[in-house]
Each structure stands twice: as C-alpha cells, then as structure tokens.
Amino acid sequence: MKFSEPLMRGKLIKRYKRFLADIKLDDGREITAHCANSGSMLGLNVPGAEVWISPANNPKRKLKYTWEMIKMENSLVGINTSLPNKIVQEAIENGDVEKLAGYPSLRREVKYGENSRIDILLEDEGLPTCYVEIKSVTMKRHDLAEFPDAVTTRGTKHLRELVNQVKKGDRAVMFYLVQREDCDRFTIAGDIDPGYAEALQAAKFGGVEVLCYSCRVRPEGISLSWKLPLDV
C-alpha cells in the first residue's frame, strides 16, 4: 500500500483525547493531526520522537493531517488502524498469504453474525467461505509483538462471531498485522486483557485459524513482510 502523497516529517509533542496529536513539523509549524488509533498506543507515546503525517485530501475535514507512523529505536511503526484492511487485501490479491490463496472473490466490510461486519470475506464455489478478521498490532515488549494494548470487548466479540461461522461449516481466520518489523514473535497480552486471551484460546479450540505477519514500514508505503511465529 503506497501513500498517495509524500508524508511530512515532524516530532511528536503529545497525543491526547485519544484521537488528537500535536506535532511540530520540520519546517517549524505546529499542527494538530488526527490520530486514527483508539488503543492506548502503549510504548509509542514518546514526546520528541520522529513522526510522519499525511495531508488530508478532503478540504472540508476539520483536521488537515493524519498521523501515520512513528520511529521507535530502529523501526518505523505504523499507527493508523484504518490501513491494515487495505494492506492485507493487497497482500492476498498479490498471492503473498499462502493460507488465503485460491479465492477469486474478495469483499470487504460484509455484514454477518450479530450486527457485525467482517473485514474480508473470501469466496469460491468449490471452497468453504472464509471470514478474515484483521487486528492492527503496534505494541512491542521484550522483542515480542503483543495484542491488545488495552481491554477490547469488541475484539472478544469478534472471536465469538468467528467461532460461530466455523460451526456453520465456514473457515474463519484471525489475522494479526504487526505494523513494524522489529519483533521476533507474536503473543497475546493476557496481563492487559485476560478475557481476550481466554477468548482466543477458545476460538482456536473451536477451529478458528490464527495468522500473524509483520510489515515493511516506510514513508513511501506499508506492505506485508514476513510471517511471525505465534506464541498464543
């Protein structure tokens, strides 16, 4: 996934009210950007860190910029949670996800279950319909990528919905997209949300498949990198 316009670099002043971030650009201007991430962003709220923002294409939008990534040690981290579905879609269409190959039809945001929408629905007449739920992962502790960085009742609900689809004879995949490339493995942050950790174990027992990939994050764009070993 490539950005439509060059990103602008600056330094983080502070993130606040969850969806706002004050940033000082390299040209000296101080702006407020939209933070498209509802999580705690644990370990990423570091004042003075290098950040990259994109200009908004909609002239009517109140906030004219979106915070896209931050530099942590030697790795850029993509923090925009609205991008993973597009990144994964492109990877599937390019044949980069072996477990999800062979489906000629790909649809996004399809209604299913109890008032839910699946991120990606894969269909083929000769294969079970495949429901793919995608979660953006940004947190790193002890060289491990971890999810979630805050309690997520919505995420727990999604796991239950996936199990229900398996019971109906469909495939269901929980896809964790790590928007950084400095992690060796992936695990669940059970100390942050034990309920989610239990729900994932139940989902695995119920036939839900689990995939995790890291990303190549650059100011020019973000793309799928390599598959991460799972410790879940």
DOSE-489705 format. One line per 8 residues: their letters; for each residue x, y, z of N, C-alpha, C. Coordinates in Angstrom, 3 decimals, decimal comma, always signed. Layout:
N
A	X/Y/Z/X/Y/Z/X/Y/Z | ... .
***
This chain:
232
MKFSEPLM	+0,842/-1,184/+0,000/+0,000/+0,000/+0,000/+0,882/+1,240/+0,000 | +0,737/+2,061/-1,033/+1,536/+3,272/-1,130/+0,689/+4,485/-0,774 | +1,304/+5,456/-0,135/+0,601/+6,697/+0,183/+0,446/+7,516/-1,092 | -0,695/+8,158/-1,227/-0,991/+8,908/-2,443/-0,150/+10,172/-2,562 | +0,299/+10,716/-1,423/+1,142/+11,902/-1,424/+2,308/+11,686/-0,459 | +3,429/+12,378/-0,672/+4,569/+12,231/+0,235/+4,186/+12,613/+1,660 | +4,681/+11,829/+2,627/+4,432/+12,138/+4,032/+5,322/+13,278/+4,494 | +4,871/+13,951/+5,538/+5,606/+15,070/+6,116/+6,178/+14,632/+7,459 .
RGKLIKRY	+7,416/+15,020/+7,739/+8,068/+14,591/+8,970/+8,017/+15,677/+10,037 | +7,988/+15,229/+11,281/+8,000/+16,154/+12,399/+8,358/+15,435/+13,675 | +8,086/+16,078/+14,795/+8,318/+15,460/+16,102/+7,053/+15,557/+16,947 | +6,788/+14,469/+17,656/+5,582/+14,417/+18,478/+5,715/+15,328/+19,688 | +4,719/+16,160/+19,882/+4,650/+16,972/+21,100/+3,861/+16,204/+22,155 | +2,635/+15,805/+21,794/+1,834/+14,977/+22,705/+0,626/+14,419/+21,970 | +0,151/+13,281/+22,444/-1,110/+12,710/+21,993/-2,100/+12,853/+23,140 | -3,342/+13,233/+22,829/-4,319/+13,468/+23,883/-5,727/+13,254/+23,335 .
KRFLADIK	-6,655/+13,060/+24,244/-8,058/+12,798/+23,893/-8,176/+11,667/+22,873 | -7,243/+10,741/+22,924/-7,194/+9,544/+22,079/-6,980/+9,836/+20,606 | -7,720/+10,787/+20,049/-7,697/+10,971/+18,603/-6,978/+12,238/+18,141 | -6,260/+12,892/+19,029/-5,561/+14,120/+18,674/-4,073/+14,002/+18,993 | -3,246/+14,599/+18,144/-1,806/+14,612/+18,376/-1,245/+15,957/+17,929 | -0,534/+16,622/+18,826/+0,155/+17,860/+18,473/+1,556/+17,509/+17,981 | +1,934/+18,065/+16,843/+3,194/+17,717/+16,178/+3,878/+18,987/+15,684 | +5,200/+19,034/+15,865/+5,991/+20,131/+15,311/+6,673/+19,628/+14,054 .
LDDGREIT	+6,314/+20,206/+12,907/+6,865/+19,784/+11,631/+8,300/+20,273/+11,469 | +8,995/+19,665/+10,532/+10,391/+20,045/+10,277/+10,531/+21,499/+9,847 | +9,457/+22,058/+9,246/+9,527/+23,452/+8,815/+9,203/+24,439/+9,936 | +8,999/+23,921/+11,160/+8,768/+24,775/+12,315/+7,319/+24,968/+12,692 | +6,384/+24,603/+11,823/+4,971/+24,757/+12,142/+4,519/+23,738/+13,179 | +3,619/+24,134/+14,045/+2,992/+23,217/+14,992/+1,556/+22,987/+14,548 | +1,203/+21,722/+14,359/-0,133/+21,379/+13,857/-0,769/+20,331/+14,763 | -2,076/+20,168/+14,641/-2,799/+19,100/+15,328/-3,270/+18,101/+14,282 .
AHCANSGS	-2,886/+16,860/+14,434/-3,233/+15,811/+13,471/-4,228/+14,832/+14,082 | -4,997/+14,205/+13,215/-5,909/+13,149/+13,650/-5,115/+11,879/+13,940 | -5,369/+11,267/+15,082/-4,731/+10,012/+15,459/-5,742/+8,893/+15,253 | -5,591/+8,162/+14,161/-6,548/+7,110/+13,806/-6,204/+5,815/+14,537 | -6,245/+5,877/+15,861/-5,912/+4,720/+16,692/-6,609/+4,887/+18,035 | -7,561/+3,999/+18,320/-8,338/+4,116/+19,554/-7,697/+3,383/+20,727 | -6,588/+2,672/+20,486/-5,926/+1,926/+21,552/-5,108/+2,830/+22,458 | -4,460/+2,226/+23,420/-3,645/+3,009/+24,348/-2,332/+3,453/+23,717 .
MLGLNVPG	-1,907/+2,763/+22,643/-0,617/+3,017/+21,996/+0,510/+2,926/+23,025 | +0,418/+1,912/+23,857/+1,398/+1,693/+24,914/+2,800/+1,574/+24,332 | +3,719/+2,384/+24,857/+5,101/+2,362/+24,400/+5,372/+3,239/+23,200 | +4,331/+3,860/+22,647/+4,505/+4,682/+21,452/+4,302/+6,173/+21,707 | +3,760/+6,521/+22,853/+3,530/+7,939/+23,159/+4,788/+8,557/+23,737 | +5,738/+8,838/+22,875/+7,046/+9,329/+23,311/+7,263/+10,739/+22,756 | +7,050/+11,772/+23,567/+7,291/+13,132/+23,094/+8,720/+13,300/+22,575 | +8,840/+13,968/+21,441/+10,148/+14,177/+20,836/+10,506/+13,151/+19,786 .
AEVWISPA	+9,734/+12,045/+19,703/+10,011/+11,012/+18,704/+9,654/+11,513/+17,308 | +10,398/+11,012/+16,311/+10,101/+11,363/+14,922/+8,783/+10,736/+14,495 | +7,958/+11,521/+13,812/+6,680/+11,027/+13,314/+6,498/+11,485/+11,872 | +5,582/+10,803/+11,175/+5,251/+11,154/+9,796/+3,748/+11,305/+9,689 | +3,320/+12,335/+8,981/+1,890/+12,600/+8,835/+1,550/+12,735/+7,352 | +0,274/+12,511/+7,038/-0,199/+12,682/+5,662/-1,182/+13,834/+5,614 | -1,194/+14,576/+4,517/-2,186/+15,645/+4,358/-3,540/+15,054/+3,997 | -4,595/+15,669/+4,493/-5,945/+15,196/+4,192/-6,351/+15,629/+2,794 .
NNPKRKLK	-7,002/+14,726/+2,063/-7,457/+15,046/+0,715/-8,786/+15,793/+0,712 | -9,536/+15,669/+1,817/-10,850/+16,310/+1,916/-10,701/+17,730/+2,455 | -10,955/+18,758/+1,639/-10,787/+20,137/+2,106/-11,771/+20,530/+3,204 | -12,850/+19,754/+3,353/-13,849/+20,072/+4,375/-13,524/+19,457/+5,732 | -12,496/+18,604/+5,784/-12,165/+17,951/+7,046/-11,587/+18,941/+8,033 | -12,001/+18,840/+9,277/-11,561/+19,792/+10,301/-10,067/+19,693/+10,542 | -9,564/+18,465/+10,730/-8,129/+18,267/+10,927/-7,489/+17,966/+9,574 | -6,524/+18,749/+9,188/-5,959/+18,687/+7,842/-4,856/+17,642/+7,690 .
YTWEMIKM	-4,516/+16,948/+8,777/-3,429/+15,973/+8,711/-3,812/+14,717/+9,487 | -3,182/+13,588/+9,103/-3,366/+12,318/+9,812/-2,008/+11,781/+10,217 | -1,887/+11,408/+11,471/-0,650/+10,805/+11,969/-0,559/+9,385/+11,440 | +0,531/+9,054/+10,720/+0,663/+7,752/+10,078/+1,656/+6,818/+10,759 | +2,809/+7,318/+11,180/+3,836/+6,445/+11,751/+4,750/+7,192/+12,700 | +5,465/+6,414/+13,510/+6,403/+6,958/+14,483/+7,662/+6,087/+14,468 | +8,798/+6,698/+14,728/+10,052/+5,943/+14,767/+10,362/+5,554/+16,204 | +10,506/+4,249/+16,434/+10,864/+3,725/+17,748/+12,171/+2,957/+17,613 .
ENSLVGIN	+13,241/+3,459/+18,224/+14,572/+2,871/+18,086/+14,917/+2,778/+16,603 | +15,056/+1,569/+16,050/+15,477/+1,436/+14,655/+14,342/+1,043/+13,715 | +13,104/+1,142/+14,183/+11,980/+0,699/+13,358/+10,896/+1,762/+13,293 | +10,334/+1,920/+12,106/+9,135/+2,732/+11,976/+7,937/+1,868/+12,356 | +6,944/+2,495/+12,976/+5,738/+1,789/+13,410/+4,534/+2,495/+12,809 | +3,728/+1,763/+12,050/+2,503/+2,322/+11,505/+1,417/+2,328/+12,555 | +0,855/+3,499/+12,857/-0,116/+3,587/+13,955/-1,543/+3,795/+13,458 | -1,734/+3,956/+12,161/-3,057/+4,220/+11,606/-3,830/+2,908/+11,466 .
TSLPNKIV	-4,860/+2,719/+12,281/-5,605/+1,457/+12,278/-6,630/+1,369/+11,144 | -6,730/+2,404/+10,333/-7,641/+2,335/+9,181/-6,971/+1,723/+7,956 | -5,657/+1,455/+8,025/-4,922/+0,955/+6,864/-4,780/-0,569/+6,776 | -4,744/-1,325/+7,887/-4,470/-2,770/+7,790/-5,363/-3,546/+6,836 | -6,660/-3,230/+6,770/-7,530/-3,980/+5,856/-7,063/-3,845/+4,410 | -6,651/-2,645/+4,036/-6,167/-2,428/+2,676/-4,838/-3,140/+2,452 | -3,967/-3,101/+3,464/-2,659/-3,765/+3,348/-2,841/-5,270/+3,156 | -3,712/-5,872/+3,966/-3,949/-7,317/+3,877/-4,644/-7,663/+2,568 .
QEAIENGD	-5,596/-6,841/+2,149/-6,270/-7,092/+0,869/-5,261/-7,147/-0,272 | -4,371/-6,176/-0,337/-3,370/-6,158/-1,397/-2,478/-7,390/-1,333 | -2,106/-7,801/-0,118/-1,247/-8,977/+0,033/-1,945/-10,245/-0,448 | -3,233/-10,382/-0,119/-3,993/-11,556/-0,567/-4,106/-11,566/-2,088 | -4,431/-10,405/-2,660/-4,595/-10,321/-4,112/-3,283/-10,554/-4,856 | -2,169/-10,242/-4,190/-0,851/-10,469/-4,805/-0,334/-11,885/-4,568 | -1,097/-12,702/-3,832/-0,692/-14,077/-3,561/+0,373/-14,202/-2,488 | +0,489/-13,186/-1,608/+1,539/-13,192/-0,595/+1,134/-13,908/+0,698 .
VEKLAGYP	-0,131/-14,311/+0,812/-0,603/-15,032/+2,004/-1,036/-16,421/+1,556 | -0,145/-17,382/+1,704/-0,375/-18,727/+1,168/-1,672/-19,343/+1,689 | -1,954/-19,169/+2,968/-3,130/-19,790/+3,575/-4,446/-19,210/+3,054 | -4,375/-18,055/+2,408/-5,596/-17,406/+1,923/-5,624/-17,315/+0,396 | -4,860/-18,169/-0,253/-4,812/-18,172/-1,715/-5,959/-19,012/-2,286 | -6,291/-18,755/-3,543/-7,259/-19,594/-4,246/-8,685/-19,112/-4,239 | -8,931/-17,921/-3,708/-10,289/-17,379/-3,689/-10,414/-16,269/-4,732 | -11,239/-16,448/-5,755/-11,374/-15,420/-6,790/-12,193/-14,205/-6,358 .
SLRREVKY	-12,983/-14,348/-5,300/-13,832/-13,244/-4,855/-13,376/-12,738/-3,498 | -13,141/-11,430/-3,400/-12,775/-10,793/-2,136/-13,669/-9,582/-1,923 | -14,374/-9,586/-0,789/-15,217/-8,436/-0,439/-14,851/-7,953/+0,957 | -15,044/-6,656/+1,179/-14,716/-6,070/+2,477/-15,957/-5,527/+3,170 | -15,886/-5,522/+4,504/-16,942/-4,941/+5,337/-18,310/-5,546/+5,026 | -18,388/-6,874/+5,044/-19,636/-7,580/+4,773/-20,338/-7,890/+6,100 | -21,623/-7,592/+6,169/-22,386/-7,846/+7,391/-22,507/-9,344/+7,648 | -22,404/-9,722/+8,932/-22,594/-11,123/+9,316/-22,831/-11,182/+10,817 .
GENSRIDI	-23,233/-12,345/+11,304/-23,377/-12,562/+12,743/-24,344/-11,601/+13,409 | -23,997/-11,227/+14,639/-24,844/-10,355/+15,453/-24,438/-8,892/+15,246 | -24,935/-8,314/+14,191/-24,678/-6,906/+13,891/-23,185/-6,609/+13,770 | -22,449/-7,507/+13,125/-21,015/-7,320/+12,916/-20,716/-7,194/+11,425 | -19,502/-6,772/+11,126/-19,008/-6,726/+9,755/-17,648/-7,418/+9,721 | -17,479/-8,315/+8,781/-16,190/-8,995/+8,650/-15,276/-8,129/+7,795 | -14,003/-8,070/+8,160/-13,068/-7,208/+7,437/-12,894/-7,657/+5,992 | -12,672/-8,963/+5,802/-12,520/-9,509/+4,453/-13,289/-10,824/+4,352 .
LLEDEGLP	-14,068/-10,955/+3,296/-14,797/-12,195/+3,032/-14,283/-12,770/+1,719 | -13,768/-14,007/+1,786/-13,230/-14,689/+0,609/-14,197/-15,787/+0,192 | -14,497/-15,840/-1,122/-15,488/-16,805/-1,598/-15,032/-17,504/-2,866 | -15,430/-18,774/-2,980/-15,206/-19,581/-4,168/-16,225/-20,708/-4,144 | -16,763/-21,049/-5,298/-17,804/-22,072/-5,338/-17,325/-23,420/-4,814 | -16,037/-23,721/-4,988/-15,540/-25,032/-4,575/-14,862/-25,061/-3,229 | -14,882/-23,923/-2,500/-14,206/-23,847/-1,208/-15,145/-23,296/-0,142 | -14,900/-23,635/+1,132/-15,695/-23,020/+2,193/-15,470/-21,508/+2,210 .
TCYVEIKS	-16,529/-20,750/+2,430/-16,400/-19,303/+2,562/-15,464/-18,991/+3,732 | -14,571/-18,017/+3,534/-13,550/-17,721/+4,529/-13,749/-16,317/+5,102 | -13,934/-16,240/+6,420/-14,123/-14,979/+7,130/-12,787/-14,567/+7,764 | -12,294/-13,388/+7,403/-10,990/-12,931/+7,878/-11,157/-11,662/+8,710 | -10,879/-11,779/+9,991/-10,897/-10,626/+10,907/-9,462/-10,135/+11,085 | -9,240/-8,820/+10,938/-7,888/-8,251/+10,965/-7,732/-7,320/+12,165 | -6,633/-7,489/+12,888/-6,317/-6,595/+14,002/-4,944/-5,972/+13,784 | -4,867/-4,680/+13,994/-3,600/-3,965/+13,881/-2,821/-4,096/+15,179 .
VTMKRHDL	-1,553/-4,466/+15,075/-0,690/-4,660/+16,240/+0,453/-3,653/+16,184 | +0,626/-2,883/+17,252/+1,717/-1,897/+17,302/+2,606/-2,069/+18,523 | +2,121/-2,767/+19,544/+2,851/-2,857/+20,808/+3,973/-3,895/+20,747 | +5,108/-3,547/+21,334/+6,249/-4,456/+21,429/+6,772/-4,450/+22,857 | +6,947/-5,664/+23,411/+7,578/-5,817/+24,726/+8,521/-7,011/+24,653 | +9,793/-6,804/+25,027/+10,782/-7,887/+25,056/+10,897/-8,589/+23,695 | +10,952/-7,812/+22,627/+11,092/-8,307/+21,255/+9,871/-9,076/+20,764 | +8,795/-9,055/+21,531/+7,551/-9,705/+21,137/+6,524/-8,668/+20,702 .
AEFPDAVT	+5,875/-8,907/+19,577/+4,701/-8,121/+19,224/+3,541/-8,652/+20,059 | +2,745/-7,741/+20,630/+1,664/-8,171/+21,512/+0,358/-7,437/+21,199 | -0,736/-8,139/+21,396/-2,078/-7,592/+21,221/-2,964/-8,180/+22,302 | -3,882/-7,377/+22,874/-4,139/-5,964/+22,624/-3,323/-5,071/+23,557 | -3,344/-3,755/+23,285/-2,651/-2,817/+24,172/-3,620/-2,154/+25,149 | -4,895/-2,591/+25,091/-5,929/-2,134/+26,028/-7,046/-3,167/+25,995 | -7,916/-3,158/+26,989/-9,031/-4,102/+27,019/-9,917/-3,877/+25,796 | -10,267/-4,966/+25,106/-11,061/-4,859/+23,887/-12,252/-5,814/+23,926 .
TRGTKHLR	-13,367/-5,346/+24,423/-14,581/-6,167/+24,430/-15,064/-6,412/+23,007 | -14,834/-5,456/+22,129/-15,222/-5,614/+20,725/-14,413/-6,743/+20,076 | -13,120/-6,796/+20,384/-12,286/-7,855/+19,846/-12,719/-9,229/+20,333 | -13,123/-9,311/+21,595/-13,599/-10,571/+22,152/-14,884/-11,019/+21,462 | -15,758/-10,054/+21,188/-16,995/-10,363/+20,461/-16,676/-10,919/+19,074 | -15,700/-10,324/+18,400/-15,346/-10,790/+17,062/-14,879/-12,246/+17,085 | -14,146/-12,634/+18,123/-13,688/-14,020/+18,226/-14,870/-14,978/+18,359 | -15,853/-14,599/+19,147/-17,046/-15,442/+19,292/-17,789/-15,566/+17,959 .
ELVNQVKK	-17,838/-14,479/+17,226/-18,513/-14,498/+15,923/-17,793/-15,450/+14,958 | -16,472/-15,444/+14,990/-15,704/-16,331/+14,108/-15,968/-17,789/+14,442 | -16,032/-18,105/+15,726/-16,329/-19,482/+16,138/-17,683/-19,916/+15,594 | -18,661/-19,021/+15,642/-19,997/-19,348/+15,145/-19,969/-19,671/+13,656 | -19,124/-18,980/+12,906/-19,039/-19,268/+11,470/-18,423/-20,634/+11,209 | -17,429/-21,002/+12,014/-16,828/-22,331/+11,880/-17,882/-23,407/+12,137 | -18,731/-23,170/+13,116/-19,791/-24,128/+13,430/-20,744/-24,316/+12,257 | -20,844/-23,296/+11,424/-21,720/-23,373/+10,252/-21,041/-24,036/+9,054 .
GDRAVMFY	-19,761/-24,390/+9,217/-19,046/-25,048/+8,129/-18,141/-24,136/+7,323 | -18,003/-22,884/+7,756/-17,131/-21,939/+7,062/-15,726/-21,958/+7,658 | -14,789/-21,316/+6,967/-13,465/-21,046/+7,538/-13,506/-19,700/+8,249 | -12,685/-19,581/+9,292/-12,565/-18,301/+9,991/-11,098/-18,105/+10,354 | -10,590/-16,916/+10,070/-9,180/-16,614/+10,291/-9,037/-15,327/+11,094 | -8,273/-15,414/+12,183/-7,904/-14,225/+12,951/-6,518/-13,803/+12,480 | -6,441/-12,632/+11,834/-5,217/-12,170/+11,186/-4,666/-10,970/+11,957 | -3,483/-11,152/+12,566/-2,829/-10,060/+13,286/-1,764/-9,436/+12,386 .
LVQREDCD	-1,918/-8,148/+12,112/-0,977/-7,437/+11,261/-0,101/-6,541/+12,123 | +1,167/-6,903/+12,239/+2,112/-6,150/+13,068/+2,718/-5,043/+12,208 | +2,364/-3,803/+12,509/+2,812/-2,683/+11,687/+4,204/-2,189/+12,117 | +5,129/-3,113/+12,196/+6,531/-2,823/+12,490/+7,327/-4,069/+12,117 | +8,652/-3,951/+12,047/+9,455/-5,103/+11,614/+10,602/-5,399/+12,563 | +10,437/-5,076/+13,842/+11,500/-5,313/+14,821/+11,085/-6,308/+15,890 | +10,153/-7,218/+15,553/+9,680/-8,211/+16,515/+10,008/-9,623/+16,014 | +10,355/-10,510/+16,951/+10,717/-11,882/+16,605/+9,528/-12,836/+16,602 .
RFTIAGDI	+8,550/-12,566/+17,464/+7,399/-13,449/+17,608/+6,172/-12,606/+17,932 | +5,022/-13,274/+17,986/+3,774/-12,612/+18,362/+3,129/-13,377/+19,506 | +2,557/-12,624/+20,451/+1,843/-13,248/+21,553/+0,679/-12,364/+21,977 | -0,150/-12,896/+22,854/-1,298/-12,156/+23,379/-0,934/-11,550/+24,730 | -1,317/-10,296/+24,932/-1,034/-9,591/+26,187/-2,121/-9,947/+27,200 | -2,021/-11,146/+27,754/-3,022/-11,613/+28,706/-3,050/-10,825/+29,993 | -1,945/-10,165/+30,331/-1,926/-9,341/+31,539/-2,752/-8,072/+31,358 | -2,908/-7,626/+30,105/-3,699/-6,430/+29,824/-5,171/-6,775/+29,664 .
DPGYAEAL	-5,461/-7,865/+28,953/-6,850/-8,277/+28,750/-6,951/-9,796/+28,838 | -7,064/-10,332/+30,059/-7,164/-11,791/+30,220/-8,401/-12,375/+29,553 | -9,470/-11,594/+29,477/-10,688/-12,072/+28,825/-10,469/-12,328/+27,348 | -9,697/-11,464/+26,711/-9,408/-11,658/+25,290/-8,509/-12,877/+25,093 | -7,533/-13,043/+25,977/-6,636/-14,200/+25,877/-7,422/-15,501/+25,989 | -8,368/-15,550/+26,917/-9,194/-16,745/+27,075/-10,074/-16,964/+25,840 | -10,609/-15,866/+25,296/-11,476/-15,979/+24,122/-10,707/-16,492/+22,912 | -9,436/-16,097/+22,773/-8,647/-16,585/+21,644/-8,353/-18,071/+21,784 .
QAAKFGGV	-8,053/-18,509/+22,988/-7,829/-19,938/+23,202/-9,084/-20,738/+22,864 | -10,237/-20,218/+23,279/-11,498/-20,894/+22,970/-11,751/-20,895/+21,467 | -11,391/-19,794/+20,799/-11,587/-19,703/+19,350/-10,701/-20,707/+18,624 | -9,450/-20,833/+19,048/-8,554/-21,818/+18,439/-9,106/-23,229/+18,626 | -9,585/-23,518/+19,826/-10,180/-24,826/+20,103/-11,412/-25,045/+19,237 | -12,105/-23,936/+18,915/-13,312/-24,031/+18,097/-13,044/-24,026/+16,606 | -11,768/-24,059/+16,198/-11,434/-24,183/+14,788/-11,033/-22,906/+14,074 | -10,933/-21,794/+14,805/-10,504/-20,542/+14,180/-8,994/-20,596/+13,932 .
EVLCYSCR	-8,585/-20,273/+12,717/-7,161/-20,241/+12,372/-6,551/-18,897/+12,780 | -5,256/-18,905/+13,123/-4,573/-17,686/+13,542/-3,352/-17,454/+12,655 | -3,275/-16,263/+12,071/-2,132/-15,868/+11,258/-1,561/-14,553/+11,777 | -0,261/-14,380/+11,622/+0,364/-13,126/+12,020/+1,502/-12,807/+11,054 | +1,513/-11,584/+10,545/+2,567/-11,106/+9,654/+3,069/-9,749/+10,137 | +4,357/-9,518/+9,962/+4,916/-8,194/+10,211/+4,826/-7,380/+8,932 | +5,166/-6,108/+9,028/+5,080/-5,203/+7,885/+6,412/-4,518/+7,618 | +6,608/-4,203/+6,376/+7,690/-3,323/+5,968/+7,119/-1,912/+5,966 .
VRPEGISL	+7,580/-1,086/+6,895/+7,012/+0,257/+7,070/+8,020/+1,294/+6,588 | +7,612/+2,065/+5,596/+8,444/+3,118/+5,034/+7,579/+4,356/+4,798 | +8,176/+5,545/+4,767/+7,379/+6,746/+4,491/+6,665/+6,692/+3,141 | +7,174/+5,857/+2,219/+6,532/+5,737/+0,913/+5,293/+4,845/+0,960 | +5,265/+3,900/+1,891/+4,133/+2,993/+1,964/+4,376/+1,861/+2,951 | +3,358/+1,044/+3,159/+3,419/-0,079/+4,103/+2,988/-1,343/+3,363 | +3,765/-2,407/+3,498/+3,438/-3,658/+2,818/+3,727/-4,843/+3,720 | +3,104/-5,966/+3,402/+3,307/-7,193/+4,165/+4,753/-7,640/+4,042 .
SWKLPLDV	+5,324/-8,092/+5,158/+6,720/-8,543/+5,161/+6,762/-10,061/+5,353 | +7,093/-10,527/+6,541/+7,215/-11,972/+6,738/+6,269/-12,460/+7,828 | +6,036/-13,766/+7,813/+5,159/-14,404/+8,777/+5,867/-14,526/+10,107 | +5,191/-14,154/+11,192/+5,782/-14,235/+12,524/+5,351/-15,509/+13,238 | +6,285/-16,164/+13,927/+5,898/-17,317/+14,756/+4,924/-16,894/+15,846 | +4,018/-17,792/+16,187/+2,970/-17,495/+17,165/+3,286/-18,134/+18,506 | +3,082/-17,382/+19,562/+3,191/-17,906/+20,913/+1,887/-17,583/+21,623 | +0,833/-18,288/+21,222/-0,513/-17,978/+21,734/-1,150/-19,230/+22,340 .
***
